[in-house]
Amino acid sequence: MRATAWMTLVLVASGCGDLDDDAADAGTEDAEGEVSRPECATDACTDHFAVAQTIDYVFPDDAGTLDGFDIDGRVSDEDDTEGCNQQDYVSADGREGIDSQSSILMRLLMDINGEAIDGYTKTAIADGDLLMVTGIEGVDDPMDDDCVIVSAFPVVGSPFLGTDGLIAANQTFDPHPDHPIERSECASMKDGVVTGGPFESIMPIYIVQLSVDVRVHDTHIRAELHDDGSMDVLSGGGAETDQLFELVLQSGEAAEIALATATLDSLADLEPNEEGQCQQLSQTMTMAATPAFLF
């Protein structure tokens, strides 16, 4: 079961776009065009960071609807070659074009591994192998703000766990030394909820024999900021199938490699190449995040 176990972990992790020309309005661009913290309108401007205590996959509800994001800006069905003939979801509030094909793959993996999937993710978080932070920077008003910056990035550290087995609040972590923080363009916050993206994010997987920096393209984040600094986060994006294949191959179990490879080929739905084969797999996940600090 090792191949499906580690593929489950990386799919959950990578559920965590290029910055456009309007990004300069959101903050300060450095020499490489990266967006930094925005200018503050008040002296009380604050930054908020929260590290994920739990990471869970999003599945369709009983009515077949799914909360997520339209990552590719298309409403696709079985006849849409630009969406690799994959049927998009509709959200409960009627938004069309929701991309989350890996929910099908995750359901298959859950049928194989059962409740063990939750254990893989919880262990990786508790051991400090899967530490993802969501940032909301330049907040003038934590309820309503017309310009904040959103980010999602890996950190390193040895987390202290509370009696509930979850990462305790208000710990300090180091940003990952090999992966600079990528930020969204200016996003508005309404009633304590901000939706930002697209931007690039990354999840380094260096566990046991696995070693791949999983790139997630066109990352979208919806984060609800609570009074205590915690966040409820919904994240979506596209993971490169080549990197997912590489992780499966590193696990080294032939039967499961064949199953996972065939499933990835059949479900990929983003970034078709000249031959019409999609190069990315869309995914959506939720995180319950506790307040944290950065060195």
C-alpha positions in Angstrom: 0.0 0.0 0.0 3.0 2.3 0.1 2.5 3.9 -3.3 -1.1 4.9 -2.7 -0.2 6.0 0.8 2.4 8.5 -0.3 0.4 9.6 -3.3 -2.4 10.4 -1.0 -0.1 12.5 1.1 1.3 14.5 -1.8 -2.2 15.1 -3.3 -3.4 16.4 0.0 -0.3 18.6 0.5 -0.3 20.0 -3.1 -3.9 21.1 -2.9 -1.9 24.1 -1.1 -0.8 31.6 -10.9 1.5 33.8 -12.2 1.4 37.3 -10.9 -0.1 39.7 -13.4 0.6 43.3 -14.3 -1.7 44.6 -11.7 0.4 43.0 -8.9 2.3 46.2 -8.5 -0.8 47.9 -7.2 -1.1 45.4 -4.4 2.4 45.8 -2.9 6.0 46.5 -3.8 7.7 44.5 -6.5 11.3 43.5 -6.1 13.8 43.2 -9.0 12.4 39.9 -10.0 8.8 41.1 -10.0 7.7 39.4 -6.8 5.0 41.1 -4.8 5.9 42.0 -1.2 3.7 43.2 1.7 1.3 46.0 0.6 1.4 49.5 1.8 -0.7 50.1 4.9 -3.4 52.7 5.1 -3.4 52.9 8.9 -0.9 52.7 11.7 -2.8 49.6 12.9 -2.0 47.5 9.8 -1.2 43.9 10.7 0.0 40.6 9.2 -1.6 37.3 10.0 -0.1 33.9 9.6 -1.6 30.5 10.5 -0.1 27.0 10.2 -2.3 24.1 9.2 -3.3 21.8 12.0 -5.4 19.6 9.8 -5.6 19.1 6.0 -8.6 17.4 4.4 -9.7 16.8 0.9 -13.0 18.2 -0.5 -15.5 15.7 -2.0 -18.8 16.3 -3.7 -21.8 16.4 -1.4 -24.9 14.1 -1.8 -26.3 16.5 -4.4 -23.0 16.2 -6.4 -22.0 19.9 -5.7 -18.5 20.8 -4.6 -17.0 23.9 -3.1 -13.9 25.1 -4.9 -12.5 27.3 -7.6 -12.7 27.7 -11.4 -9.0 27.3 -11.9 -8.8 27.4 -15.7 -11.6 30.0 -16.3 -13.6 27.4 -18.3 -16.8 25.6 -17.8 -15.9 22.1 -19.1 -17.7 18.9 -19.9 -17.0 15.7 -21.7 -17.0 17.5 -25.1 -14.5 20.2 -24.1 -11.1 19.3 -25.4 -9.4 22.3 -23.8 -10.5 20.8 -20.4 -9.4 17.3 -21.6 -13.0 16.2 -21.7 -13.4 16.3 -18.0 -16.7 17.4 -16.4 -16.4 20.4 -14.1 -18.3 20.6 -10.8 -20.9 23.2 -9.7 -20.8 24.6 -6.2 -23.8 24.6 -3.9 -24.2 28.4 -4.5 -24.4 27.9 -8.2 -20.8 28.7 -9.4 -19.9 26.7 -12.4 -16.6 25.5 -13.7 -15.3 24.1 -10.4 -12.1 22.2 -11.1 -11.3 19.3 -8.7 -10.7 16.1 -10.6 -8.4 14.7 -8.0 -11.4 14.2 -5.7 -12.2 11.2 -7.9 -8.6 9.9 -7.5 -8.8 10.5 -3.7 -12.0 8.6 -3.5 -10.3 5.7 -5.2 -7.4 5.8 -2.8 -9.7 6.0 0.2 -11.5 2.9 -1.0 -8.1 1.2 -1.1 -6.6 2.6 2.1 -9.7 3.3 4.2 -9.3 5.5 7.2 -5.5 5.2 7.0 -5.4 8.3 4.8 -6.2 10.6 7.7 -3.4 8.9 9.7 -0.8 9.6 7.0 -1.6 13.3 6.9 -1.8 13.8 10.7 1.5 12.0 11.2 3.2 14.1 8.6 1.9 17.4 10.2 2.8 16.3 13.7 6.3 15.2 12.7 6.9 18.6 11.0 7.1 17.0 7.6 4.0 18.8 6.3 3.9 22.4 7.6 1.9 24.8 5.4 1.2 28.4 6.3 -1.5 30.7 5.0 -0.7 34.4 5.2 -2.9 37.5 5.0 -0.7 40.6 5.0 -1.3 44.3 5.1 -4.6 44.1 7.0 -6.0 47.5 7.9 -9.4 46.2 9.0 -9.7 42.4 9.8 -13.4 42.5 8.7 -13.4 44.7 5.6 -10.3 45.7 3.7 -10.0 46.6 0.0 -6.4 45.4 -0.4 -4.7 42.5 1.4 -2.1 40.1 0.1 -2.6 36.3 0.4 0.0 33.6 0.3 0.5 29.9 1.0 3.9 28.5 1.6 5.9 25.8 3.4 7.8 26.4 6.7 10.2 24.3 8.7 10.4 23.6 12.4 9.6 21.0 15.1 6.0 21.8 16.2 4.9 21.4 19.8 1.6 19.5 20.0 -1.2 20.2 22.4 -3.1 17.6 24.4 -5.4 17.2 21.5 -2.5 16.0 19.3 -2.7 19.2 17.1 -0.1 21.9 16.6 -0.4 24.3 19.5 -1.1 28.0 18.7 1.4 30.9 18.5 4.6 29.0 17.7 7.3 30.4 15.5 8.5 28.8 12.3 11.2 29.5 9.6 10.1 30.0 6.0 11.5 27.2 3.9 15.0 28.3 2.9 14.8 27.0 -0.7 11.3 28.4 -1.6 10.7 32.2 -1.4 7.2 33.2 -0.5 4.9 33.8 -3.5 2.1 36.3 -2.9 -1.2 37.0 -4.7 -2.1 40.4 -6.1 -4.3 42.7 -4.2 -7.4 40.9 -2.8 -10.4 42.3 -0.9 -11.6 41.1 2.5 -15.3 41.1 3.3 -16.8 40.1 6.6 -13.4 38.6 7.6 -13.2 36.4 4.5 -10.6 37.0 1.7 -10.2 35.2 -1.6 -6.9 35.6 -3.4 -5.1 34.2 -6.4 -3.9 33.0 -8.8 -0.3 32.7 -7.6 2.3 30.0 -7.6 2.8 27.8 -4.5 5.0 24.8 -3.7 5.1 21.8 -1.4 8.4 20.1 -0.7 8.0 16.4 -0.2 11.2 15.0 1.5 10.0 12.0 3.4 11.7 8.6 3.6 12.8 7.9 0.1 10.6 10.5 -1.6 12.1 13.8 -2.8 10.1 16.1 -5.0 9.2 19.8 -4.8 5.6 19.7 -5.9 4.7 22.9 -7.8 1.0 24.0 -7.6 0.0 26.4 -10.4 -2.8 28.9 -10.3 -3.3 28.5 -6.6 -6.5 30.1 -5.2 -7.1 30.6 -1.5 -10.3 31.5 0.4 -9.5 32.2 4.0 -11.8 33.2 6.9 -9.8 35.0 9.6 -11.2 34.6 13.2 -10.8 36.9 16.2 -8.1 34.6 17.8 -6.0 34.6 14.6 -7.0 31.1 13.5 -8.2 30.6 9.9 -10.4 28.3 8.0 -8.9 27.9 4.6 -10.0 26.5 1.2 -7.3 26.0 -1.3 -7.2 24.8 -4.9 -4.8 24.6 -7.8 -3.2 22.4 -10.4 -0.4 19.9 -9.6 1.9 18.8 -12.4 1.2 15.2 -13.4 4.9 14.6 -14.2 5.8 15.3 -10.6 2.9 13.1 -9.3 4.2 10.3 -11.6 7.7 10.8 -10.2 6.5 10.4 -6.7 4.6 7.3 -7.6 7.6 5.8 -9.3 9.8 6.5 -6.2 7.5 4.4 -4.1 8.5 1.4 -6.1 5.5 -1.0 -6.0 4.6 -2.1 -9.5 0.9 -2.9 -9.2 0.1 0.3 -7.5 2.3 2.3 -9.8 0.3 1.0 -12.8 -3.0 1.8 -11.1 -2.0 5.3 -10.1 -0.4 6.1 -13.5 -3.5 5.0 -15.4 -5.7 7.0 -13.1 -3.6 10.2 -13.4 -3.6 9.9 -17.2 -7.4 9.6 -17.3 -8.2 12.4 -14.8 -5.7 15.2 -15.7 -7.8 18.3 -16.7 -5.6 21.4 -16.8 -2.9 22.8 -19.2 -3.3 20.7 -22.4 -0.2 20.4 -24.5 -0.1 20.5 -28.3 -1.3 16.9 -28.5 -4.3 17.7 -26.3 -2.9 15.9 -23.2 -3.5 17.7 -20.0 -0.3 18.3 -17.9 -1.9 19.2 -14.5 -4.5 17.7 -12.1 -6.8 20.0 -10.3 -7.5 19.6 -6.6 -9.1 21.2 -3.7 -8.5 20.9 0.1 -9.5 22.5 3.4 -7.2 23.4 6.3 -7.9 24.4 9.9 -5.0 26.6 10.7 -3.8 28.0 14.1 -2.0 31.3 14.5 1.7 31.2 14.0 4.7 33.6 13.7 7.6 33.7 11.3 11.3 34.2 12.1 
